[in-house]
Amino acid sequence: MSVSSHVQELRRKHQALSDRVEAAQRGPSTDDLAIKEMKLEKLRLKEQIERLGH
């Protein structure tokens, strides 16, 4: 897998997580711990994207 395709896949996962976080925050039964874990995973993905992009 090339670096650019790996970065593209990481961006896709980051966007999917972003969508899930937004949906969870709008939902009536918000699980704060699950949202926090998703946000941490988003941050890890973002850091990987930035590291690979440089």
Biopython code that builds the backbone (N, CA, C, O; Angstrom):
import numpy as np
from Bio.PDB.StructureBuilder import StructureBuilder

atoms = [
    (1, "MET", "N", (0.857, -1.180, 0.000)),
    (1, "MET", "CA", (0.000, 0.000, 0.000)),
    (1, "MET", "C", (0.897, 1.235, 0.000)),
    (1, "MET", "O", (1.800, 1.353, 0.829)),
    (2, "SER", "N", (0.649, 2.139, -0.918)),
    (2, "SER", "CA", (1.450, 3.355, -0.978)),
    (2, "SER", "C", (1.068, 4.291, 0.170)),
    (2, "SER", "O", (0.006, 4.157, 0.779)),
    (3, "VAL", "N", (1.945, 5.221, 0.442)),
    (3, "VAL", "CA", (1.704, 6.174, 1.527)),
    (3, "VAL", "C", (0.453, 7.001, 1.247)),
    (3, "VAL", "O", (-0.353, 7.236, 2.148)),
    (4, "SER", "N", (0.291, 7.442, 0.001)),
    (4, "SER", "CA", (-0.870, 8.284, -0.311)),
    (4, "SER", "C", (-2.184, 7.516, -0.162)),
    (4, "SER", "O", (-3.178, 8.074, 0.303)),
    (5, "SER", "N", (-2.193, 6.254, -0.549)),
    (5, "SER", "CA", (-3.430, 5.479, -0.376)),
    (5, "SER", "C", (-3.687, 5.183, 1.101)),
    (5, "SER", "O", (-4.837, 5.107, 1.531)),
    (6, "HIS", "N", (-2.623, 5.017, 1.866)),
    (6, "HIS", "CA", (-2.776, 4.800, 3.313)),
    (6, "HIS", "C", (-3.343, 6.062, 3.973)),
    (6, "HIS", "O", (-4.233, 5.979, 4.819)),
    (7, "VAL", "N", (-2.829, 7.211, 3.585)),
    (7, "VAL", "CA", (-3.331, 8.482, 4.122)),
    (7, "VAL", "C", (-4.791, 8.672, 3.736)),
    (7, "VAL", "O", (-5.599, 9.125, 4.546)),
    (8, "GLN", "N", (-5.122, 8.330, 2.511)),
    (8, "GLN", "CA", (-6.512, 8.453, 2.056)),
    (8, "GLN", "C", (-7.433, 7.558, 2.893)),
    (8, "GLN", "O", (-8.531, 7.973, 3.262)),
    (9, "GLU", "N", (-6.995, 6.350, 3.191)),
    (9, "GLU", "CA", (-7.791, 5.438, 4.021)),
    (9, "GLU", "C", (-7.931, 5.986, 5.443)),
    (9, "GLU", "O", (-9.004, 5.893, 6.039)),
    (10, "LEU", "N", (-6.871, 6.546, 5.980)),
    (10, "LEU", "CA", (-6.939, 7.141, 7.323)),
    (10, "LEU", "C", (-7.912, 8.309, 7.339)),
    (10, "LEU", "O", (-8.663, 8.475, 8.301)),
    (11, "ARG", "N", (-7.909, 9.125, 6.280)),
    (11, "ARG", "CA", (-8.850, 10.242, 6.202)),
    (11, "ARG", "C", (-10.289, 9.747, 6.123)),
    (11, "ARG", "O", (-11.187, 10.346, 6.714)),
    (12, "ARG", "N", (-10.508, 8.663, 5.401)),
    (12, "ARG", "CA", (-11.855, 8.094, 5.300)),
    (12, "ARG", "C", (-12.326, 7.616, 6.674)),
    (12, "ARG", "O", (-13.470, 7.855, 7.060)),
    (13, "LYS", "N", (-11.446, 6.944, 7.407)),
    (13, "LYS", "CA", (-11.795, 6.472, 8.750)),
    (13, "LYS", "C", (-12.059, 7.648, 9.684)),
    (13, "LYS", "O", (-12.977, 7.601, 10.503)),
    (14, "HIS", "N", (-11.253, 8.707, 9.562)),
    (14, "HIS", "CA", (-11.427, 9.892, 10.396)),
    (14, "HIS", "C", (-12.791, 10.528, 10.138)),
    (14, "HIS", "O", (-13.485, 10.918, 11.077)),
    (15, "GLN", "N", (-13.173, 10.633, 8.865)),
    (15, "GLN", "CA", (-14.465, 11.223, 8.518)),
    (15, "GLN", "C", (-15.621, 10.355, 9.022)),
    (15, "GLN", "O", (-16.621, 10.873, 9.518)),
    (16, "ALA", "N", (-15.479, 9.050, 8.893)),
    (16, "ALA", "CA", (-16.527, 8.147, 9.377)),
    (16, "ALA", "C", (-16.699, 8.283, 10.888)),
    (16, "ALA", "O", (-17.822, 8.293, 11.393)),
    (17, "LEU", "N", (-15.585, 8.388, 11.601)),
    (17, "LEU", "CA", (-15.662, 8.579, 13.052)),
    (17, "LEU", "C", (-16.298, 9.924, 13.391)),
    (17, "LEU", "O", (-17.082, 10.033, 14.335)),
    (18, "SER", "N", (-15.959, 10.923, 12.628)),
    (18, "SER", "CA", (-16.529, 12.252, 12.840)),
    (18, "SER", "C", (-18.054, 12.201, 12.697)),
    (18, "SER", "O", (-18.783, 12.784, 13.500)),
    (19, "ASP", "N", (-18.515, 11.505, 11.677)),
    (19, "ASP", "CA", (-19.956, 11.350, 11.463)),
    (19, "ASP", "C", (-20.605, 10.603, 12.622)),
    (19, "ASP", "O", (-21.693, 10.966, 13.070)),
    (20, "ARG", "N", (-19.936, 9.559, 13.106)),
    (20, "ARG", "CA", (-20.478, 8.782, 14.236)),
    (20, "ARG", "C", (-20.553, 9.616, 15.510)),
    (20, "ARG", "O", (-21.520, 9.517, 16.266)),
    (21, "VAL", "N", (-19.529, 10.438, 15.747)),
    (21, "VAL", "CA", (-19.522, 11.310, 16.939)),
    (21, "VAL", "C", (-20.684, 12.292, 16.870)),
    (21, "VAL", "O", (-21.407, 12.477, 17.849)),
    (22, "GLU", "N", (-20.861, 12.920, 15.710)),
    (22, "GLU", "CA", (-21.961, 13.874, 15.556)),
    (22, "GLU", "C", (-23.313, 13.205, 15.779)),
    (22, "GLU", "O", (-24.179, 13.759, 16.456)),
    (23, "ALA", "N", (-23.492, 12.025, 15.216)),
    (23, "ALA", "CA", (-24.756, 11.303, 15.382)),
    (23, "ALA", "C", (-24.977, 10.933, 16.848)),
    (23, "ALA", "O", (-26.092, 11.046, 17.358)),
    (24, "ALA", "N", (-23.931, 10.497, 17.514)),
    (24, "ALA", "CA", (-24.056, 10.115, 18.922)),
    (24, "ALA", "C", (-24.393, 11.314, 19.793)),
    (24, "ALA", "O", (-25.166, 11.199, 20.744)),
    (25, "GLN", "N", (-23.817, 12.462, 19.469)),
    (25, "GLN", "CA", (-24.089, 13.660, 20.263)),
    (25, "GLN", "C", (-25.511, 14.164, 20.056)),
    (25, "GLN", "O", (-26.085, 14.784, 20.951)),
    (26, "ARG", "N", (-26.082, 13.904, 18.886)),
    (26, "ARG", "CA", (-27.460, 14.332, 18.614)),
    (26, "ARG", "C", (-28.486, 13.357, 19.169)),
    (26, "ARG", "O", (-29.653, 13.709, 19.341)),
    (27, "GLY", "N", (-28.057, 12.139, 19.449)),
    (27, "GLY", "CA", (-28.983, 11.101, 19.900)),
    (27, "GLY", "C", (-29.479, 11.344, 21.309)),
    (27, "GLY", "O", (-28.834, 12.038, 22.096)),
    (28, "PRO", "N", (-30.620, 10.773, 21.619)),
    (28, "PRO", "CA", (-31.217, 10.979, 22.944)),
    (28, "PRO", "C", (-30.450, 10.289, 24.073)),
    (28, "PRO", "O", (-30.418, 10.789, 25.198)),
    (29, "SER", "N", (-29.840, 9.155, 23.780)),
    (29, "SER", "CA", (-29.110, 8.438, 24.831)),
    (29, "SER", "C", (-27.615, 8.515, 24.544)),
    (29, "SER", "O", (-27.016, 7.582, 24.009)),
    (30, "THR", "N", (-27.036, 9.638, 24.909)),
    (30, "THR", "CA", (-25.633, 9.889, 24.629)),
    (30, "THR", "C", (-24.758, 9.166, 25.638)),
    (30, "THR", "O", (-24.892, 9.359, 26.846)),
    (31, "ASP", "N", (-23.860, 8.330, 25.129)),
    (31, "ASP", "CA", (-22.899, 7.630, 25.964)),
    (31, "ASP", "C", (-21.597, 8.433, 25.930)),
    (31, "ASP", "O", (-20.819, 8.345, 24.981)),
    (32, "ASP", "N", (-21.382, 9.212, 26.983)),
    (32, "ASP", "CA", (-20.232, 10.115, 27.012)),
    (32, "ASP", "C", (-18.902, 9.374, 26.892)),
    (32, "ASP", "O", (-17.976, 9.871, 26.251)),
    (33, "LEU", "N", (-18.797, 8.215, 27.490)),
    (33, "LEU", "CA", (-17.553, 7.446, 27.421)),
    (33, "LEU", "C", (-17.281, 6.987, 25.989)),
    (33, "LEU", "O", (-16.145, 7.065, 25.520)),
    (34, "ALA", "N", (-18.298, 6.516, 25.302)),
    (34, "ALA", "CA", (-18.133, 6.063, 23.915)),
    (34, "ALA", "C", (-17.734, 7.237, 23.019)),
    (34, "ALA", "O", (-16.885, 7.094, 22.139)),
    (35, "ILE", "N", (-18.347, 8.389, 23.249)),
    (35, "ILE", "CA", (-18.012, 9.581, 22.461)),
    (35, "ILE", "C", (-16.562, 9.986, 22.724)),
    (35, "ILE", "O", (-15.832, 10.333, 21.797)),
    (36, "LYS", "N", (-16.155, 9.940, 23.978)),
    (36, "LYS", "CA", (-14.780, 10.295, 24.319)),
    (36, "LYS", "C", (-13.793, 9.358, 23.632)),
    (36, "LYS", "O", (-12.771, 9.809, 23.115)),
    (37, "GLU", "N", (-14.088, 8.058, 23.619)),
    (37, "GLU", "CA", (-13.214, 7.089, 22.975)),
    (37, "GLU", "C", (-13.138, 7.324, 21.468)),
    (37, "GLU", "O", (-12.066, 7.214, 20.873)),
    (38, "MET", "N", (-14.277, 7.649, 20.850)),
    (38, "MET", "CA", (-14.281, 7.937, 19.416)),
    (38, "MET", "C", (-13.450, 9.184, 19.113)),
    (38, "MET", "O", (-12.725, 9.226, 18.119)),
    (39, "LYS", "N", (-13.558, 10.196, 19.971)),
    (39, "LYS", "CA", (-12.785, 11.421, 19.763)),
    (39, "LYS", "C", (-11.288, 11.157, 19.915)),
    (39, "LYS", "O", (-10.481, 11.719, 19.176)),
    (40, "LEU", "N", (-10.919, 10.312, 20.861)),
    (40, "LEU", "CA", (-9.509, 9.965, 21.023)),
    (40, "LEU", "C", (-8.990, 9.208, 19.800)),
    (40, "LEU", "O", (-7.865, 9.437, 19.356)),
    (41, "GLU", "N", (-9.801, 8.321, 19.264)),
    (41, "GLU", "CA", (-9.406, 7.591, 18.058)),
    (41, "GLU", "C", (-9.268, 8.558, 16.880)),
    (41, "GLU", "O", (-8.348, 8.432, 16.072)),
    (42, "LYS", "N", (-10.182, 9.517, 16.788)),
    (42, "LYS", "CA", (-10.072, 10.547, 15.734)),
    (42, "LYS", "C", (-8.759, 11.304, 15.857)),
    (42, "LYS", "O", (-8.099, 11.577, 14.854)),
    (43, "LEU", "N", (-8.381, 11.638, 17.073)),
    (43, "LEU", "CA", (-7.133, 12.357, 17.303)),
    (43, "LEU", "C", (-5.937, 11.506, 16.888)),
    (43, "LEU", "O", (-5.007, 12.010, 16.257)),
    (44, "ARG", "N", (-5.953, 10.225, 17.236)),
    (44, "ARG", "CA", (-4.858, 9.334, 16.829)),
    (44, "ARG", "C", (-4.758, 9.261, 15.307)),
    (44, "ARG", "O", (-3.662, 9.302, 14.748)),
    (45, "LEU", "N", (-5.902, 9.153, 14.644)),
    (45, "LEU", "CA", (-5.901, 9.109, 13.184)),
    (45, "LEU", "C", (-5.360, 10.407, 12.595)),
    (45, "LEU", "O", (-4.577, 10.385, 11.645)),
    (46, "LYS", "N", (-5.777, 11.536, 13.161)),
    (46, "LYS", "CA", (-5.316, 12.829, 12.674)),
    (46, "LYS", "C", (-3.803, 12.950, 12.820)),
    (46, "LYS", "O", (-3.126, 13.448, 11.920)),
    (47, "GLU", "N", (-3.276, 12.496, 13.948)),
    (47, "GLU", "CA", (-1.834, 12.551, 14.169)),
    (47, "GLU", "C", (-1.093, 11.667, 13.169)),
    (47, "GLU", "O", (-0.036, 12.051, 12.670)),
    (48, "GLN", "N", (-1.637, 10.493, 12.873)),
    (48, "GLN", "CA", (-1.020, 9.615, 11.875)),
    (48, "GLN", "C", (-1.021, 10.269, 10.496)),
    (48, "GLN", "O", (-0.025, 10.222, 9.774)),
    (49, "ILE", "N", (-2.149, 10.877, 10.144)),
    (49, "ILE", "CA", (-2.266, 11.558, 8.850)),
    (49, "ILE", "C", (-1.214, 12.648, 8.740)),
    (49, "ILE", "O", (-0.528, 12.760, 7.724)),
    (50, "GLU", "N", (-1.088, 13.455, 9.795)),
    (50, "GLU", "CA", (-0.115, 14.544, 9.779)),
    (50, "GLU", "C", (1.317, 14.023, 9.705)),
    (50, "GLU", "O", (2.149, 14.590, 8.996)),
    (51, "ARG", "N", (1.603, 12.958, 10.425)),
    (51, "ARG", "CA", (2.943, 12.374, 10.411)),
    (51, "ARG", "C", (3.303, 11.842, 9.027)),
    (51, "ARG", "O", (4.421, 12.039, 8.550)),
    (52, "LEU", "N", (2.364, 11.179, 8.399)),
    (52, "LEU", "CA", (2.615, 10.600, 7.079)),
    (52, "LEU", "C", (2.621, 11.662, 5.979)),
    (52, "LEU", "O", (3.229, 11.467, 4.927)),
    (53, "GLY", "N", (1.955, 12.763, 6.223)),
    (53, "GLY", "CA", (1.884, 13.824, 5.220)),
    (53, "GLY", "C", (3.140, 14.658, 5.120)),
    (53, "GLY", "O", (3.332, 15.387, 4.146)),
    (54, "HIS", "N", (4.007, 14.554, 6.134)),
    (54, "HIS", "CA", (5.233, 15.379, 6.128)),
    (54, "HIS", "C", (6.427, 14.625, 5.682)),
    (54, "HIS", "O", (7.523, 15.182, 5.626)),
]
sb = StructureBuilder()
sb.init_structure("model")
sb.init_model(0)
sb.init_chain("A")
sb.init_seg("    ")
for serial, (resi, resn, name, xyz) in enumerate(atoms, 1):
    if name == "N":
        sb.init_residue(resn, " ", resi, " ")
    sb.init_atom(name, np.array(xyz, "f"), 0.0, 1.0, " ", f" {name:<3s}", serial, name[0])
structure = sb.get_structure()
